[in-house]
Amino acid sequence: MPEFVFFKKGNKTTALEKADVQGAALLLAQGYKKQFEEVLAADSQRALARLADIKKEEEIAPFAWATGAIFSGLLIVIMAVVGYLFGN
């Protein structure tokens, strides 16, 4: 499977095989910015789909961590209160 890199200009994102140096130069000349993500995929459409999955995971991950941390903190506080009340 080829490795793809991504170029973005405004809302438009384009996937290009990493080996296509000439295509990359053309996109840069047109004002596209190279993104840091690189993925292995069968074709450019699947590479773009994988990039969308990666971006979606990046958006969700901070909230999942915060929710877990908040839940754990509340659970510890509740356990401490229950232990105090029933321990005396």
Wavefront OBJ file of the C-alpha trace (Angstrom):
o trace
v 0.000 0.000 0.000
v 1.288 3.451 -0.811
v 1.833 6.124 1.803
v -0.211 9.302 1.383
v 0.404 12.849 2.557
v -2.197 15.584 2.756
v -2.370 19.127 1.514
v -4.972 21.655 2.631
v -6.165 24.944 1.179
v -9.152 26.502 2.920
v -11.701 23.730 3.401
v -10.322 21.540 0.612
v -8.002 18.666 1.534
v -6.160 16.622 -1.070
v -4.361 13.302 -0.624
v -1.250 12.626 -2.664
v 1.158 9.717 -2.731
v 4.273 10.598 -0.784
v 6.461 9.577 -3.727
v 4.776 12.139 -6.028
v 7.245 14.959 -5.474
v 6.211 16.804 -8.633
v 2.534 16.778 -7.613
v 3.459 18.039 -4.159
v 5.430 20.927 -5.645
v 2.464 21.820 -7.853
v 0.059 21.858 -4.903
v 2.441 23.990 -2.845
v 2.726 26.419 -5.756
v -1.085 26.642 -5.835
v -1.147 27.714 -2.182
v -1.813 24.403 -0.457
v -0.215 23.768 2.940
v 1.291 20.360 3.666
v -0.249 18.642 6.693
v 1.861 16.544 9.048
v -0.330 13.419 8.886
v 0.789 10.499 6.731
v -1.263 7.314 6.260
v -1.035 4.026 4.413
v -4.066 3.366 2.198
v -5.089 1.584 -0.982
v -6.062 4.821 -2.748
v -6.514 8.543 -2.147
v -10.215 8.245 -1.237
v -9.451 5.744 1.514
v -6.575 7.943 2.682
v -8.958 10.893 2.993
v -11.451 8.705 4.889
v -8.691 7.616 7.278
v -7.666 11.242 7.815
v -11.284 12.115 8.665
v -11.291 9.280 11.231
v -8.044 10.554 12.746
v -9.406 14.106 13.037
v -12.637 12.846 14.592
v -10.680 10.834 17.184
v -8.592 13.917 17.993
v -11.777 15.896 18.673
v -13.297 13.216 20.917
v -10.192 12.177 22.893
v -9.912 15.226 25.225
v -13.556 14.902 26.279
v -13.217 11.182 26.972
v -10.214 11.835 29.213
v -11.963 14.658 31.082
v -15.096 12.597 31.641
v -13.078 9.698 33.053
v -11.071 11.976 35.313
v -14.167 13.720 36.612
v -15.929 10.403 37.241
v -12.915 9.027 39.115
v -12.607 12.176 41.216
v -16.281 12.133 42.171
v -16.145 8.435 42.985
v -13.199 8.982 45.350
v -15.000 11.839 47.099
v -18.184 9.780 47.502
v -16.211 6.815 48.846
v -14.436 9.089 51.337
v -17.749 10.555 52.575
v -19.330 7.102 52.881
v -16.242 5.794 54.684
v -16.326 8.732 57.095
v -20.058 8.362 57.803
v -19.996 4.595 58.368
v -16.570 4.489 59.946
v -17.644 6.411 63.041
l 1 2 3 4 5 6 7 8 9 10 11 12 13 14 15 16 17 18 19 20 21 22 23 24 25 26 27 28 29 30 31 32 33 34 35 36 37 38 39 40 41 42 43 44 45 46 47 48 49 50 51 52 53 54 55 56 57 58 59 60 61 62 63 64 65 66 67 68 69 70 71 72 73 74 75 76 77 78 79 80 81 82 83 84 85 86 87 88
